[in-house]
Amino acid sequence: MSRTIRLLNNCIRLNNYRLQQYSKVNKELPKQYVPIVSTSPDYLIQNLKNSRTSQNVLNIVGAHYKIMNTKQLLQALRSIFTLQKYGSSNLATRDIVKNSDFEKLCHHLKSQAGLIEINEAIEALKVVSYLGVSPNSTIVQTLLQVIRYNINDLSLQQLMFLDFLLKQFKSSPLVEALLIAIPIVFEVHLPMHMDRGNVVNLIDYLQFISRKRVSEQCISLIVNNLNEYLENDNFLEPKLAKSIIWSICDMQENEFFESVLRRALNIVLSSIDSLTWQDLETTLSKLSVKYSSKCSYYYHDVFFDFCANYVTDKNLGFEEAIFTLRKLAKVNHTNDNLLNYTCLKCYEDNTLLRNASQQNMSTLITSLVLSEFRPIHWDFIKKEIINSSCFREYEKRDMLWLKLAAALCSLDIYKLDVLEKALSADYLKSIVKQQNRFDFDHFLLIYQAIATFHPNYLYLLPVKGFVDDIVSQIKPVEEYSFQKSLEKGLGGEKYVKTGLQTALGHHIDHVIVLRKGGYPIALSSNVQYLEDIEVPLESHLVLILALGSSNYTINTKRLKQTTAFTIKTLEAKGHSVIPVCLDIWNSLADFEKVPYLMQAIRLKIENEFQMSDSM
């Protein structure tokens, strides 16, 4: 505990000049003594309690302050607080602070500071804070000094409440010192004084530390006790479960949150009707922001779908629908019902898209490319996007132009205003400096789309050297999961070419050539580009792509539109493409892998040969 006192002292010394005017306060604190307890009723306290207005209280103080003891002075403050807070007063709160009798109350209370107990000091601080007393006033500084000297005696609940109170004051050396010390004292007291069987207190502890810098041991102590409570199927109100979720989302990611977070989400879902849309909306936002591939436990597919369906079931309108789509898109979660609802609203009121902000339009486009699903009134929506002018004059740097342009291209929408911004020399120069792999992927998709399907926009593209430079900066694949199985299934490594590029910058994991009947053809080892492979007549070039989880929606496992479009640009060149999901591949037993690939190849080739024979 001496460490806490030293910390407080050091923080105060940082600005000693501002505290000099209060230096006498410490010297004036009289030594505490044990008062003689009277058994007779305290009529002054009774009168203060029975006062009907704050003016009555101040009149009593003005008449008796010279003989009032600490308990009576504190009761006067307590009565004023109650009367002002609950509207039973004939005085404005700001006028109380200016009242001469209130000044007498504060002055006399300061003179008895040494007799004030720590819980009384906190209560008095609450009152003067509510009344708007200056943090630099003598009474506030006196109360803070009392708390400072007794901070180690505070309970966990008192520490949390004191932290809340101090944040109501303007910054001062003593306030800042106490705010630094509180979490330190809290962490020291927690193992000894935490109420392990009181789930409400445990949730309060979690909420408190979610805004503080405390050790992992402190966090795990609270989380483990919460987990123990929840795993025994004890009842917990949905609002308390919501508080757990919010607190966890406000802290640094950690795997030991997974279990308690999952249980809290299940509790919320079991009684979700007791929560407001604002509660659900905030919870969805917090979870979507925290989610990443490394922290997937922040994702709960049922909860995300419930929020999406809530918008449609309650008919919350376009703005709430767009907001929810934005949160779903962050985690690659798609909900056809919500997308249909949003597009229906746009169809019913065509001004929604014509007047849409850049952010809302961008959100809709991003949601549309999450999968190959096309919502109702798609032709109308596509036309409105094409005709939209919301991006034309937009110059803020927060817009990811390459991502937007790539999404539009994959929807077969080539908006000149967006393409010009995305492919401008200055913007492309900036993405090269940032070295973001996603930017490179988006650029290549745009390049492939224009070169393959929209050659009239070729003039917008940079020189070929720039494209080659982008391709060279993409880190090569370190491991090809299918290589050994393909070589084994086809009869040797000479039949499989791994890690090729196309002239348009596509990365191809594996290439094989099959003649009629499905027999593999040996490939030259010197080939670097796909276009260099010579394909005999009546043979098929087959491209095999390894697709990770980022190429699919997280809930429905459907191909993203951007991935499907990339495959489309390859097929437009006459190539057969077999996409293989790595998640499925990794779930297979070793003896299943070769047959799995051979069957996929056989089905593809049989279909291709049937199509060519019918032509």
N, C-alpha and C positions, 0 to 999 in steps of 0.2 A: 504494500500500500504506500510505502514511502516514495515509490516510483511515481505514483499518481500525484502526490503532493509536490514532488520536485517538478513534475511536468507543469502543473498549474503555476508554480512560482516562476518557472522559466518563461512561460507564455506571457505572464503579466509583465515581466521585466522588459519585454519587447517594446512596450509603449508606456514606460513608467511615468512619463510626464503627464499623461492624461489622467493618471490615478492619484497624482499628488494632492489634488483638492479633496480627496477622500481618505487621505492617510490617517487623519485623526479618528476615523470611524473605528479602526481596530483598537486604538488606545482607549476609546470610550466604552468598549464592550465590557461591562462589569462582570465579575466572576459569578457563575451561577451558584445559587444556594437553594436549599430545599425549603420551599415556602410552607408556612403553617396552614394546614388545610382546615377551612372553616366548615362547620356542619350547617350553618345557617344559610338560608336561600340567598342567592345573589340577585337582588332585585334589579340591579343595573343591567345585568345580562338579560334578564327576563324582559325588561323594557325594550332593550335593543332588538330582541327576537320578535317582540310583538309590534314593532314599529311598522306602519303601513306605507310610509314613503321614505325616500332617502333623506329628505329634508328633516324629517323627525329624527332620524339617526344622527345627522349632523348637529341638530340642536342639542341632543343629549350629550354628544361629544363636547360641544362648545361649553356646556354648563358644568361638565364633570371631568374634563380631560386631565386636570391636575391630580386627581385622586384615582384615576383609572389604572388598573393593573394590566398586565400583558393579555390575559384571557379576555378581558373586557374590550380592549382595543382591537383584538383580533375578531371578536364577535361583531364589533362595529363594521369592520371591513367586510366580514362575511354577510352581514345583513344588507349592506349597500350593494354588494355583488348580486345577491338574490333579487332584490327589488329592481335593480337596473336591467338585469338580464331578462326577467320575466314581465317587464313592462308595468310594474306597480310603482311607478315613480313620477313625481311632478317636476323632476330636474333632468335636463339633458346630460348625458354622460360627460361631455366635454366641460360642462359647467361645474361638475363636482370637483374636478382637479383644481379649478381656480378658486374654489370655496375656501375661505380662511379657516373654517372649522376642520375641513379635510386636511389642510396643511398642519394644523395643530395635532390632529390624529397621527399623521406620519411622523412629525417631529417627536412626539412623545413615545411612539412605538420604537423609533430609532434609539432613543435614550435607554430603552429596556431591551436592546437587542440581545444582550447576553442571556436573557431569560427565555428567549424564543426557541422552541424546539424545532428540529429540522423539518418535521412534517408541517408545522405551523408556518415556517418560513416559506415553504413551497406554496402553501395555500395563499399566504399573503402576496406572494409574487404573482400568483394567478390573478388575484383581484386587481392589483395595480397595473398588470399587463392589460387586462380587459378594459380598465378605465382609461388607458392611454397615457399613463405616467411615463415621463421620459426615462429611458434607460440610464441616462447620465445623472438622474436625480439622486439625492442622498439616500432616500428610502430604498430605492432599487439597489444601489450599490451596497447598502448595509445588509439587505436580505441576501444578496449574492455572496457577500463575505461570510455570512452565517452558514450558507449552504456549502461554500468552499471549504470551510474548516470541518464540516461534518459530512462531507460527500461519501466517505467510506461507510457511513452508517445507513445510507439509503438502501431501501429494498429495490428489487428489480423493477417493480411497477413504478416506484417513485422515480427511479432513474429514467425510465421511458417517458413519464409524464414531464419531468423536468426538461428533458431534451425537447419535447414539444413546446413547452413554454418559452424556452430560451430562443427558439427560432422566431418567436413573435417580436423579439427585441431587435433593434438595430445593432450592428456589430460594435463591440467594444472589447478591449483586451481581456477583461474578466469574463465576459460572455463567451468569447472565442476559446478561452482557456478551459472553461467548464464544458463546452461542447466537445473539445478534444478529449477531456478526461472521462466523460460519461461512458463511452463505449469501452474504455479500458477497465473502469471499475465494474461495469456490467459483465464483461468477459471473466474477470476474476471471481465475481460473486456467483456466476451462473452454475457451476458444478455443485456448489454447496447449497444454494438457496432456490433453485428452480423447482417449481411445483410440477413434478413429472406426471401426476395423475390428472391435472387440470388442463384439458385440451384447449380451452379458450386462452389460458395464459401461454401455453406453448405456441399457439398461433400468433399471439401478440409478440412473443419473443422473436419469432421468425420474421414478422413484419418489421420489427425494430432493426434487427441486424441486416435486413435486406438493403438498408440505406446506409450501412456503416462498414467500415473496414475492420473486420474481425478475422480471427484465425479460422482455418478450415476445421480445426477441432471444435471450436465453438459452434460452427454451423452444423457439423455432423451430430453433435450432442443433441441439438434441438430436433433435427430431422429424424434421427434414430428413434427418439421418443415419440414423435408424431407417427412414424411408421409403425411402431409397436402398438399404438392406440388404434390405428386404422386397420391393421392386419387382423385384429380381433373382431372385426365387423361391428365395432361400436358405432352408435349413431352420431352423425355429424351434420349440422345444418348446412344446406347448400351454400349459404353466404360465407360460412367459415371455410368451406372447401374452396370457394372462389378466392378468398384471401390467401390461402396457401399457394394457389396457382400464381396469383399476382406477385407474391413475395418471391417465389422461386424464379419467376421471369425477370425480376428486378436485380437478381444476383448473377455473379459470374457463373458460366455454365460448369456443371459438375455432374459426373455420372451417378453419384449417390442420390441425386434428386429424382432419378427415374421412377423408382418404386412409389414414393409418396406422391409424385406428380400424377402418375397413372391412376392411383387410387382416388385422388382428389377430383380428377376429371370424371371418373366413373360415378362419383357421388353427385357431381353437378348434373351429369346426364340423367341420373335416376330421378332427380327432382327438379328438372330444368325449368318447369313452368313457374317456379317460385322466383326466378331471376328475371330482371328486366332486359330488354334488348340492349340497353346501354351497358349492362353488365356483360352480356354475351359478346357484344361488339368489342369491348375493351379486352376481354379475355382472348378473343380471336386475334386481335392485333398483337398482343403481347406474345402469344405463342408463335405466330407467323414470323415475327421479328427475330425470335430466338432460334428458330429452326435452322439447321444446316445438316449436311450429310454426316458430319461427325457427331452432331447432337440431335439425332432423329427422334429422341424420346419426347421432344416438345411437340411432335405431331401426333394427333389423334384423329383418325379418319372419320369416325362416327361424329365427333364433335364438330369437325369442319363441315361435314355434310348437313348436320342439324342446323348450323347457323345459316348455311346457304338456303336450305328449305324453309327456314323460319321467315326469311325475307319474302319468299314467294307465297307461303301460306298466309302470312299476315298482310300481304300486298303493301310492303313498305315503300315501294316506289323506286324510281330510276337511280337516285343518288345513293340510297342505301345498297341497292343492288351492285352498283359500280364499286362502291367502297368494299363490299364483301368480295367481289371478284378480284379486287386488287390484293386482298389478303390471301385468297386462295392461290393466286398466281405466284406469290412469293415462295410457296412450298410445292409448286407444280401439281396442285390439287385441282381437278376439273369437276364441275357439276353441270351436267347438261340442262337440268331443270332450271337452274339460275340463269344460265346463258340464254336459254329460250325466253325466259321471263324478261330479261333485260332487252333483248331484241324486239320482243312484242311491245314493250313500252315505247321503244324508239319508233316502231311502225305506227303505233296508235297516235303518237305525237311527234311528227317529223321535225319539230323545232329542237328536240332534245339533242340530236346529233348535229344539226346545223349550228346550234349555239353552244355546243359542248366545249369545255375547256380542253387545253392540250393534254392535261393529266387524265381527264376522263376518257378522251378519245384514245390515248395511248393505252390505258387500262383495258378498254374493250378490245383493241387490236391484240394486245398481249394474251388476253383470255381466249381469243379466237384461234390463236396458233398453238395453244396448249395441246390440242389433239386435232385429228382429221375430221372431227364432228362438225357438221354444218348446221347452225341453228335455223329455226323457222324464219321466214322472210329474209333469207340470206342474200338473195339478189338485190333486195331493197337496201339492206345494210351495206353491201359492197358498193353500191352506187353512191350512197351517202358518204362513205369513207373516201371514195375517189373524188367526189366534188367538194369535200371539206376544205376550208381555207384556214383552219385553226393553226396550222403549223407554218403558214407562209411568212408571217412577220415575227415569229417566235425566235428570240436570239439568246435566251438565257442558257447558261452552261449546264443546267441540270438535266437537259434532255439528252438521252443516249441515242444519237441519230443513227448510228450504225445498227444498233439493236432494232430500232423502229423500222428502218428501211428494210432490213433483212426479214422482219416479220411480215411487212407488207408484200415483199416480193414472193414470199412463200404462199401468200394468199392470192397470188396473181394480180397484185395491185402495184402498179409502177407510178408512184406520185413524183412528178418532176421536182416539186418544191422540197420534198424530203430527200430525194436522191442527191440533189445539188448540195444540200447542207452536209449530208453524210459523206459525200465523195469530194468535198472541197479540199484543196491542197493543204490548207491550214489545219483542218480537222484531222485529216489522215496523218499529218505530221505529229499531231498531239497524241494520237493513239499509238504511234510507234514509240514515242517517248515513254508512255505509260506501261508498255509491255504487258497488256492484259490479253490472255489467251482468248477470252470470250469475244473481245473486239476483233481479233484476227479471224475467228470463226465466222463472225457476222459479215465481215468484209468479204471473205471468200465466198460466202453464200450469195451475196449481192453480185459479185463478179461472175459467178457461175450462172446465176439467173439471167443476167443481161446477155452474157455471151451465148447462152443456149436458147433463150426464148424471146429476147427483146433486143436484137442487134441494133435497132435504131437509136439506142441509148449508149452505144459503145463509146461515143465521144466523151461521155462522162467519166469513163474509167481511166485510172492512171496508167502509166507505161508498164510494159510487161516486166521490166526490171524491178519495179516496186512490188508487184505481185510475188515474184520469185523471192524477194527479200522477206516478205511477210511469211511465206511458206518456210523459209529457212530458219525463221525465229521460233517456229512452233516446235516444242520439244518432241523428239521422236518417242514412239511407243517403246517402253522398256521390256514388255513381255507380251508375246502373242499367245493367247490361251489356246487357240485352236491348232496351232502349227503342227505339233507332234501327232495329234489325232488325225488331222488331214493327211499328213504324209503316210501314216500307218494305213489309213483307209484306202488311199489311192495307189499305194504300192511304192512309195519312195519320195524323197525330197525333190527329185528332178521334176515331179509333176505339180509342184506347188511353188508359186512365187509369192514371197511375203514382203509386205511393207513397200508397196509401190505408190507413186504419185501419178496424177493425171496432169495433162497440160493446163487444166483449169484449177489445179491446186487441190483436188480431192485427195484424201489419204485412203488408200485401199489396203485393208489388212491382209487379204489373201486373194490370189488370182489363180484360177485353173482353166484349162481349155479341154473341152470334151467333144469328141467326134460322135457321130450318130451311133446310138447304142449305149452311150454313156461311158465310153472308154476314154481315159485321160491321155493327153498328149504331153510329151516332155517339153519343158520350156527352157529357153536359153538363160544361162546364169548371168549374162551381161546386161540384161534388160533393166532399165531404171524407171522408164515411164511406161504407163499402160499402153499408150499409143504405139510403142515400139514393138509390141507383141504381134507376130504374124499369125492370123487365124485362118486355117485351111477352110476351103469350101465345105459346106454342110457340117461345120463345127460351131460350137458355142463358147464364147468367152463368159466365164462365170466369176462374179465378184462376191466375195464373202466379207461382210462387215460385222465387226464385234461391237455391239451397242451396249453401253453401260446404262445404269439406272437414270442418268440425267437425260437420256434420249426418250424416256417414257414418262407418262403421267404417274404420279406417286400412288394414286388410289386405283385407277382402272387399268394401269399398265398398257395403255394404248400409246402408239408411236406419236411423238410430238409432230406437229405439222411441219416444223422446220426440218426435222430429220427426214420425214417422208418426202419433203420437197428436194432435199439433197439426193435422195435415192432416185427421184424423178429426173433430175438433171443427168444422172448416169444412164438411166434407162433410155433417155432421149437420144443417147449416142449409140443405142443398139445393144447395150450390155445387159446381161441377166444379173440381177442383184439378189443376194440372199442375206437378209439381216438376221443376226443371231443374238438373242438377248443373253447378256453375260450372267444375269441373275439366275436364269433358267439353267444355263450351262453349269454354273457353279453348284447348283443343287443336284446335278446328276452324279450318280456313282461312276467310277472310272470305267467300268465295263459297258456303261450305257453311252459313253460319249462318242465313240467312233460310229456306232449304228445311228445315233441321233443326227450326226452331220451327213452321213451317207444318204439317209432317208430324205433329209431336207434338199440335198443336191438332186437326188433322183426325181423327187416330185417336181422340182423347178424345171429340170431338163425335159421331163416327159411333157409338161405343160407347154414349154417353149417349142418342142418339136411338133406337137399337135397343132399349135397355132401356125407354125411355118408351113405344115403340110396342107392346112386348110386354106392357105392364101393362094 
